[in-house]
């Protein structure tokens, strides 16, 4: 059990995930579109994406975090 006031690694990860979800919700609420595009989601999450094709012809995203 973690001591009160001490953040564990899992706590910090959870807080970052909550913050990112909040950023996505704010972007979705402000959007005039029905859904956020993949490009807009990447922009909100500050992700740089390079798309490559798989042998089956399906695109695959390789994500490199800019932070």
Beta strands, then each sheet from edge to edge (+ up, - down):
strand 1: 47-53
strand 2: 59-65
sheet 1: 1+ 2-
end
